[in-house]
Amino acid sequence: MRLAVVLFALALAACSPRPLSPTFIAEGMPEALADWGMVAVRDGRLVLAEGAEAYDLNTPLFTDYAGKLRTVWMPKGKTADWSADAAFDFPVGTVVTKTFFYPRAADGSVAPGDRLKLSRTGEGLDLSKIRLVETRILVRRKDGWAAFPYVWNDKQTQATLKRTGQSIPLTLTRPGRSDRFVYQVPNVNQCAGCHATDHGTKELHPIGLKARHLNRDGQLERLALVGYLRGLPAERPRAAIWTDESASLDARARAWLDINCAHCHSPTGPADTSGLYLEPGTPTGPQLGLCKPPIAAGQGTGGFRYGIHPGKPEESILIYRTASTDPGAMMPELGRALVHDEGLALLRRWIAAMPGGCG
């Protein structure tokens, strides 16, 4: 009888999901997302490990209207150093996750998830209402940052590494319209297309983990409180929330361009040869695109003469490329198959409100 009880207990233990145990994996490409111990499915919910701090951005990067659950974790005793402008200086062992998902629509399609306000209280995502797509890992190792994409299976029970990426057909349903598109999970090398923000070194860096993007809802104070950030000053930069009508039109448009474009379009970024710099500190003028002829746009000009033609969004290359889904013309080049209609409308308003013109 005692043996039967022991065997029954062992069987239960074998069937029980292993507890979440956040782990820094210093080398190699783990095949399973579960190996990292940062997020997992428990009782029909996607839950976070203890110490995996969820965070959000004032203005997030657009990815085909996907919702995103972001976390950052560091080994015990490790902390990041403050930077006013660049990504924080994260220690070796830091693991960042970003889980992409969509709300499920009644007809089997998906709905926009990029406006969902996610809870930070730890109860996770209810998977009866959510379609998980992928979780990306960005890990700080001794020789720099490394990135890995993990794709969730149809049962939403586990995610596995897809080194070569994956194409996932989806249908996005919005009021009055339905769009078929192919969601593209990047391959391991494509991650550098956005995260290699220094064209000279080719090293990967986080994009969103900067003071101006995180400065909302007490997030910076929270990171300092749990020991993940030191050197927090009293005065902190803050990017506008692109949907905040109380902010200026210029601040909102510049924030959208900052998060979606400036990691390439900067003096040190992969698009440095374009001469178009979309960082928040770029002065309003030719470097921002105003009355600036293209240098390296190729077929992406649409036949227009200037990056931004003040007062004339319909004659601006910036609008043409943001509105395009042609791989040879669209901007950003990676991370989307759809046009961000609301972001495009914001940029149109911004340019239309600019005084003057080009000679």
C-alpha positions in Angstrom: 0.0 0.0 0.0 2.8 2.4 1.0 4.6 1.7 -2.3 1.4 2.5 -4.3 1.1 5.8 -2.5 4.7 6.7 -3.3 4.3 5.7 -6.9 1.1 7.8 -7.2 2.9 10.8 -5.7 5.8 10.4 -8.1 3.4 10.2 -11.0 1.7 13.4 -10.0 5.0 15.1 -9.7 6.0 14.0 -13.1 2.8 15.4 -14.6 3.0 18.7 -12.8 4.6 21.6 -14.6 8.0 22.5 -13.3 8.1 25.7 -11.3 9.4 28.8 -13.0 13.0 29.3 -12.3 14.6 32.3 -14.1 17.9 31.3 -15.6 20.8 33.1 -17.3 22.1 30.8 -20.1 25.6 32.0 -20.8 26.1 30.3 -24.2 24.4 28.3 -26.9 20.9 28.5 -28.4 18.4 26.8 -26.0 15.7 25.0 -28.0 12.8 25.7 -25.6 11.6 29.0 -24.2 10.9 27.1 -21.0 14.7 26.7 -20.5 14.9 30.4 -19.7 12.2 30.2 -17.0 10.9 33.7 -17.6 7.4 33.0 -18.8 5.2 29.9 -19.0 1.6 28.7 -19.3 -0.1 27.8 -16.1 -3.8 27.0 -15.8 -4.7 28.6 -19.0 -2.7 31.8 -18.4 0.7 33.1 -19.5 2.4 33.9 -16.3 5.7 35.6 -15.4 8.4 34.3 -13.1 9.2 36.1 -9.9 11.7 38.8 -10.6 10.7 39.1 -14.3 9.6 42.7 -14.1 6.9 43.7 -16.7 7.2 47.1 -18.3 5.6 49.2 -21.0 6.7 52.0 -23.3 5.3 55.5 -23.7 5.2 55.0 -27.4 5.8 51.4 -28.6 7.2 50.1 -31.8 4.5 49.1 -34.3 4.4 45.4 -35.2 1.3 44.6 -37.3 -1.0 45.7 -34.4 0.3 42.9 -32.1 0.1 43.4 -28.4 3.3 42.9 -26.4 4.1 41.8 -22.9 7.7 42.9 -22.0 9.8 41.8 -19.1 13.3 42.4 -17.8 15.2 40.1 -15.3 18.6 40.2 -13.7 20.5 37.7 -11.6 20.5 38.5 -7.9 22.9 41.3 -7.0 23.1 42.6 -10.5 21.9 46.1 -11.5 21.8 48.4 -14.6 23.4 51.8 -14.7 21.4 54.9 -15.6 21.8 56.7 -18.9 19.8 59.8 -19.9 19.8 59.1 -23.6 21.1 55.6 -24.5 19.8 52.2 -23.4 20.7 51.6 -19.8 24.0 49.8 -19.2 22.7 46.3 -18.3 25.0 43.8 -16.6 25.9 40.4 -18.0 23.1 38.0 -17.1 20.2 40.4 -18.0 17.4 38.6 -19.9 14.7 40.7 -21.7 11.6 39.0 -23.1 8.9 40.3 -25.4 5.8 38.2 -26.1 3.7 39.0 -29.1 0.0 38.2 -29.1 -3.4 39.1 -30.4 -6.9 39.0 -28.9 -9.0 36.3 -30.5 -12.0 37.3 -32.6 -15.2 35.2 -32.7 -14.6 34.1 -36.3 -11.1 32.7 -35.7 -9.3 35.9 -36.9 -7.4 38.1 -34.6 -8.0 41.7 -33.4 -5.6 44.5 -32.7 -3.8 44.1 -29.4 -1.5 47.1 -29.4 -3.9 49.2 -27.4 -4.6 46.7 -24.6 -3.6 47.9 -21.1 -1.9 44.9 -19.5 -2.1 44.3 -15.8 1.1 44.5 -13.9 -0.2 42.6 -10.9 1.1 39.2 -12.0 -2.1 37.3 -13.0 -0.9 37.0 -16.6 -2.7 36.7 -19.9 -5.9 34.7 -20.2 -5.2 32.4 -23.1 -8.9 31.7 -23.7 -9.0 35.2 -25.2 -5.5 35.5 -26.6 -3.5 34.0 -29.5 0.1 33.8 -28.6 2.5 34.2 -31.6 6.1 34.4 -30.4 8.4 35.3 -27.5 11.7 36.9 -28.3 14.6 36.7 -25.9 17.4 39.3 -25.7 20.2 38.2 -23.4 23.3 40.1 -22.2 26.2 37.7 -22.4 29.9 38.2 -21.8 30.6 39.0 -25.5 27.4 41.2 -25.9 23.7 40.9 -26.5 22.2 37.9 -28.3 18.7 37.5 -29.6 16.5 34.4 -30.1 12.9 34.1 -31.5 10.6 31.4 -30.0 7.3 30.5 -31.7 4.3 29.2 -29.7 2.6 26.0 -30.8 -1.0 25.8 -31.8 -2.0 24.4 -28.4 -0.3 27.4 -26.7 1.5 25.1 -24.3 5.1 25.7 -25.4 7.4 27.8 -27.6 10.4 26.5 -29.5 13.4 28.2 -31.1 13.0 29.1 -34.8 16.5 30.0 -35.9 15.4 30.6 -39.5 12.2 32.5 -38.5 8.7 31.6 -39.5 5.8 33.0 -41.6 2.4 32.9 -39.9 -0.7 33.7 -42.0 -3.2 35.7 -40.0 -6.4 37.7 -40.6 -6.7 40.9 -38.7 -10.3 42.1 -38.0 -11.1 45.7 -37.3 -14.4 47.7 -37.4 -15.5 47.7 -41.0 -12.5 45.8 -42.5 -10.6 42.6 -42.5 -7.0 42.2 -43.7 -5.1 39.0 -44.5 -1.4 39.3 -43.9 1.6 37.2 -43.1 3.2 37.8 -39.7 6.9 37.3 -40.1 8.9 36.0 -37.2 12.5 37.2 -37.8 15.4 34.8 -38.1 18.3 35.1 -35.6 20.3 37.2 -38.0 17.4 39.6 -38.8 17.2 40.6 -35.2 20.4 42.7 -35.9 18.4 44.7 -38.5 16.9 46.7 -35.7 19.0 46.0 -32.6 22.4 46.6 -34.1 22.0 50.3 -33.5 25.7 51.1 -34.0 26.7 50.7 -37.6 30.4 50.6 -36.7 30.4 47.9 -34.1 27.4 45.9 -35.3 26.7 45.1 -31.6 23.1 44.5 -30.6 21.4 46.7 -28.0 17.9 47.1 -26.5 15.7 49.7 -28.2 12.9 50.4 -25.7 14.8 50.2 -22.4 15.7 53.8 -22.4 14.8 56.4 -19.8 12.5 58.5 -22.1 10.5 55.4 -23.2 10.2 53.9 -19.7 9.3 57.1 -17.8 5.6 56.4 -17.1 3.5 55.0 -14.3 6.4 54.9 -11.8 8.3 52.3 -13.8 11.7 53.9 -13.3 11.1 54.1 -9.6 10.0 50.5 -9.6 13.1 49.3 -11.3 15.2 51.2 -8.8 13.2 49.8 -5.9 13.7 46.2 -6.9 17.4 46.8 -7.5 17.4 46.7 -11.3 18.5 50.3 -11.8 20.9 52.6 -10.0 21.8 56.3 -10.4 18.2 57.4 -11.0 18.2 61.2 -11.0 15.5 63.6 -10.0 15.1 65.0 -13.5 14.3 62.4 -16.2 13.5 62.7 -19.9 10.1 61.5 -21.1 8.9 60.7 -24.6 5.4 61.6 -25.4 2.6 59.0 -25.7 1.7 59.1 -29.4 -2.0 58.8 -28.7 -2.1 61.5 -26.0 -4.1 64.4 -27.5 -3.0 66.7 -24.6 0.6 66.5 -25.9 1.8 68.6 -28.8 1.5 67.3 -32.3 5.2 67.7 -32.8 6.0 65.8 -29.6 3.7 62.9 -30.5 5.0 62.6 -34.1 8.6 62.8 -33.0 8.0 60.1 -30.4 6.5 57.8 -33.0 9.5 58.4 -35.3 11.9 57.9 -32.4 10.8 54.4 -31.5 10.0 53.1 -35.0 12.8 54.7 -37.0 15.6 56.3 -34.9 17.4 53.0 -34.1 18.4 53.0 -37.8 18.1 56.7 -38.7 20.8 58.2 -36.5 24.4 59.4 -37.1 25.7 55.9 -35.9 22.8 53.7 -37.1 22.5 51.4 -40.1 20.8 54.2 -42.1 23.6 56.7 -41.4 24.3 57.2 -45.1 20.8 58.5 -45.7 21.6 61.7 -43.8 18.1 61.4 -42.3 18.2 61.4 -38.5 15.0 60.8 -36.6 16.3 60.9 -33.0 14.5 63.2 -30.6 17.4 65.6 -30.4 17.6 66.2 -34.1 16.8 69.9 -34.8 13.9 70.7 -37.1 15.5 71.1 -40.5 17.2 69.2 -43.3 18.6 66.4 -41.0 15.0 65.7 -39.9 14.0 65.5 -43.6 12.6 69.0 -44.2 13.2 70.0 -47.8 16.0 67.4 -47.9 16.5 65.5 -51.2 17.1 61.8 -50.8 20.6 60.4 -50.7 20.1 56.6 -50.5 16.4 56.0 -50.9 16.7 54.0 -54.1 13.2 53.2 -55.5 11.7 54.4 -52.2 11.3 58.0 -53.3 7.9 57.5 -55.0 9.0 60.1 -57.4 9.0 62.8 -54.7 11.8 65.3 -54.2 11.9 65.8 -50.4 11.9 63.6 -47.3 9.4 66.0 -45.7 7.7 68.7 -47.8 6.3 71.1 -45.1 2.6 71.6 -45.5 2.4 68.8 -48.1 2.3 65.3 -46.7 1.1 63.9 -50.0 4.5 65.0 -51.6 6.7 63.8 -48.8 8.9 60.7 -49.1 8.4 59.9 -45.4 4.7 59.5 -45.9 5.1 57.5 -49.1 7.4 55.0 -47.5 5.4 54.7 -44.3 2.2 54.1 -46.3 3.8 51.4 -48.5 3.9 47.7 -48.0 6.2 47.1 -51.0 9.4 45.5 -49.6 11.5 47.7 -51.8 10.0 50.9 -50.6 8.4 50.5 -47.2 9.8 51.9 -43.9 10.5 50.4 -41.5 11.9 47.6 -43.7 11.4 44.9 -41.1 8.8 44.0 -38.5 5.6 44.8 -40.4 3.4 43.6 -43.3 0.6 46.1 -42.6 0.5 49.9 -42.6 0.1 51.5 -39.2 -2.9 53.6 -40.3 -3.2 55.6 -37.1 0.6 56.4 -37.0 0.5 57.3 -40.6 -2.5 59.7 -40.0 -0.5 61.3 -37.1 2.5 61.9 -39.4 0.2 63.4 -42.1 -1.2 65.8 -39.6 2.2 66.7 -38.4 3.6 67.5 -41.8 0.4 69.3 -42.9 0.7 71.6 -39.9 4.3 72.6 -40.8 4.6 76.2 -42.0 6.5 77.2 -45.1 7.5 75.1 -48.0 10.5 74.1 -50.2 11.9 76.4 -52.9 
